[in-house]
Structures are given as structure tokens and as C-alpha cells.
Amino acid sequence: MRNLIIAGLVTLFCMSCNKDETTTSFVVRLTDSPGDYEAVNIDLQAIEIHVSTGEQSSGWTTLDTNTGIYDLLALTNGVETVIASDQYPTGRVSQIRLVLGESNSVVIDGQSFPLKIPSGSESGLKILINADLVEGISYSVLLDFDAAKSVVATGASEKYILKPVIKAVTEAQDGAVKGSVIPAELGVAVYALQGEDTLSTSYAIEGNADFFLGGLADGSYTISFDPGELSGFQGIIIENVSVTVGNVNDLGEIELVQ
């Protein structure tokens, strides 16, 4: 088994309304490639992340984890499963930690052998990330698990331990557009359009003029502002707004007129 990839998707976005942009949705997905063993079972107990906000460290936060026994070799040929998802304050993600239980095993020639995890159930399996995340951008954290080097036969007969060899790569997945609408007392619907398709929607709610359009791929968009027929104000359409993955295009203040 050459490449096991645990993919963590860090997503910051507001698709349908003005949400708190200082929180991050973190989704961890697990997938694998065909390998040299018949099964490699891990007893997943928890997934934790270490986040720093500004100059303050929030320490370890436990994500909402789908605990249980996972056969890594069952997750092949593009099959994947979500093993954790949660919300936490935006900041610098320094590490991810996988906490494993005692029911880990490897199957060879039809026979199951215990797979010991040194410190796995105590300090966990720590993977360095060190990623500064831009508010409003979705991220994919790929943990490349080299199982060929990680499952090790000990000197004793038919005894195996797991010493994980994992490489982490963090990549931005999308871009976003943000700004504000004045007068601030208007409730304005804001749309990101490509052709006839609406790809993202936000609302500059009355008393809160800010809008945020997230989850956008590279490309050129038309941004439409609709204050409603009864507002007495005219809508605005801004064409050729550029979006690049990993960046938030700030349009600044958009002033509507009567």
C-alpha cells in the first residue's frame, strides 16, 4: 500500500446569508489506494486540531468525529468517507491529531494481527500543518500517509506496529467576493452569476451592510445587487468581477441610488 490520503477540507464561506466569517468549517475525509495487505484497520477515537487566533493559542479542539473501526483498504478507487466535521474560530492551524484506540489490526494471508500504535491512544498521531487561512476561503488539507513505511514488523514473530509517515499539503479550493452596500438600512440581495447560473447568494441585511459571496472557482463573474421593487432604490450590475482561488476580492462600498 503506497499512498493513503486523508483529506481535510477546511471551508470558510457564506452561501445563503451573512454568517460569522470568523468561523471555519473543517471536514476530514478518508481515502486509500490498493496495497500490500488484505486489510489495515484503525480504531478512530477522535480527531483534534490546534488553532491559534491572533496572538492567542486556543489549544487542542476536538472535532465532531465519526468514531469507529475503518478498514483503510476498503476506501480505494476513489471511495472516500467523512470521518470528522465541525466549526471552530478562524486562525492559524498548526497541527492535526488523530487519537486511536486499542482495536487496530492488519490482515495478512487471511490472518489478523494486532497493530500496535505507540502513544496513539495517549498523545495521538500528530501531523504538522502550519497553515494561515484566509477568511472566506475553502481549504483542502491532504495528509499523505505512506503505509508501506508505516506498518512495521517487529523483531518478534508476527507482531506489527504502526509508525505513521505522513506528509501534509494545504491548498486553497476556491475564492470569494465581499463588500458592503450603502445606504446601510437597505436589505439587499446580492448574487454572483455566470451566464444564467446563480453560483453564490448573500444578503446585505438591514442594519448590516456587509455581503459575502463564497465558494467560487477561478473565473469572471457578474455581481448583481437587488434592493427589491418596494425599496425605491435601483439595482446595480457589476460585470467582469475577477475571482482567483485563494483570494477574496473586496469590492468595497457599493452605493445604490434612488
N, C-alpha and C positions, 0 to 999 in steps of 0.2 A: 504494500500500500504506500504509494509515493506522496500523494498530496491530499490532505484533509483540510478543507477550508471551512472555518467558522466565520460566518459573515454577520457583522453587526451593523445594522443600519441606523445611523443617528439622524433623526429627521426633525427639522425645525420649520414649521410652516403654519400659515393661516389661510385655509382654502375657502371657508364659508362665512367667516365673521372675524371681527377684531378680537384675537385671543392674546394672551400674555406672551409676548415674543421672548421672554426671558426663560421660558421652559423648553426642554428638549425631549422629544420622544425617541427612545432608544430601543430598537428592535434587534434581537440577535437571532440569526438563522444558522442552521447547521446543515452541512452537506459534505459529501465524501466522494472518493474515487475508488474503483476496484483495486483490491490489494492482495497481499500475500497470505492473509489469514482468512478463515471462514467467518469469523465474527470478532469484533472488538467492542465489548460492551462497557459503557461508562455509566456510573451511578451519579447522575447530576443532582446535587442538593441545592445549589444556589449560584447565581451569577451576580457579582458585585462590581461596581465601578468606583474609581477615585476621582473626584471632581474638585477643582479649585475655582472659586468665583472672586475675581479681582485679586486682592492680596490675601484673601481668606481661604483656608482649606476646609472643605466640608467633610473630608474624610471618606470612608467607605460607605456607599449606599447600596443596599440590596435591591435588585430589580425584581419585578413580579415574574418569578421563574417557573417554567413548566417542568417541575421536577420529575424524575423517573429514570428508568434504565433505557439508554439509547444504544442500539447497535449501529455503530458508525458505518459499517459496510452495507447496511440496508439503505443508506442515503447516497445512492450512486446514480449515474446517468442523468444528472440534472434534478434529481429528487432532493427536496430540502424540507426542513421543518422549523417552525418558530419555537425557540426554547426560552425566550425571555422578552418582555416588553414593559416599558414603564415611562414615567415622566420624572425629570429632575431639573434643577436650576441650570441654566446655561453657564458654561465656564470652560476651563481647560481640563480635558480628560487626560489623566496621566497614566492610569493603569486599568486593566480589566482583570478580575479574579474569578476563576472557576473553582467552586468548592465541590469536591467529590466525596461520596460516601465510601462504604466498605465493599459494596457488591459489584466490583469491577472484574471483568474476566476477558480472556482471549480464548478462542476456539481454534484448535489445530488438529487436523485429521479426525474430526468428529469428537474430540475430547476437550472438555472445558477446563481451563486452568485459572486460578485466581490471578488477577492483575493488581499488584500492589502499587499504591500511589504514595510515594514518600511525601509526607506533610500535606497530602491532598485534602484530607478531611479536617485539617487544623488551620494552616496558614493559606491553603488554597494554591491553585496554579496561577501565578501572576504573569501577565503579559504587558509590557510597556507599550503605551500608545503615544503620549505626549503630543496631543493634537489641540491647537487653538481653533475653536469652532466659531464661524461667523453666524450671528443670529439670523435665523430665517432660511438657512441653507441645510439641505439634507446631506448626510454623510454616510458612506459605507466604510465600515472598518473590517477589513479582511484579515483574519488570522490564519496564516498558512501553517498547518500542523503537519510536520514531516513524521508520519507514523513509522516509516521504515527505520528511522533513527531513534524513535521514541519508545517503542516496545523493545525491551532489552531482556535477553535470557541471562539469568544469574549463573554463578558457578555451580550452584546446587542444581540437581536434576529436576527438570520440568517446573522451574519456578521463573516467573516473569515479573518485571516491574515496568512502570510507565514513567519515563523521564522526558516530559514533553519538550520538543524542539519546535518552537512556534515563532513565526515572523509576522509582524503586524504592519499593514499598509492602510492608511486612511485616505479616502478620496471623496471629493465633493461630487454629488449626484445631480444637483440642479441649481437654478438661480432664482432670483426674485426681483420684484419691483415694489417700492414703497414710496410714501409721501404723505401729504396732508391736503385737505380740502378746506377752502375758506369761501364764504363765512362758515365758522365752526358750528353754528347752530343748525346747519343743514344735515339731513340724513341722506347720504348719497351712496348709491350702489356703484361699485367700481368693478369693471370686467377686463380681463386680459383675453384678447381674441386673436385667432389665426384663421383667416378665411371666414367660414361660417361657424367655426367651433369656438365655444367659450371654454378656456382652459383653466381659468382661476377666477374666483369671485371674492370680493371683500366689501366691507361696508364702513364708510366714514359715518359712524353713528352720531346722532345729535348730541352735542356736548363733547364729542371726541372726534376730532377731525382727521385722525390718522387712518391710513389704509395700508394693507399689506397683501401682496399677491405672490404666493409661493408655489413651489413645486413645478417650476418652469424649466424646460430644456433650452439649450442654446437656440437662438433664433431672434427674429424680428417680430414684434407684437404690436397690435393696436390696443391702446388702453382707452376704454370708454367710461365716461362719468355720467350717471343718470340720476338727477335730483328728484325726478318724479314730476308729473304734469301739474300737480297742485302746489308745487313749491314756489312757482313764479320765477324760477331761475332756468337758464338754458343749459342743456347738457354740453359736454365737450368731448371731442375725439382727438386723441394724440396718436399719430401713426409713426411707424418705424422706430419703436422703442426697442433698443437692443438689450438682450439678456444673455449673459455668459455664465456657464456653470462655475459655481464657487463664489459668485459675486451678487450683491444686492444693488440694483440700480435705483438710486434715490432721485425721484423726480421733484423733490422739494414741495413748495406750496403751489397748489392748483387753484386758481381763483375763478369761481363761477360768477357770471353776470346775469342780471335780470333782462 
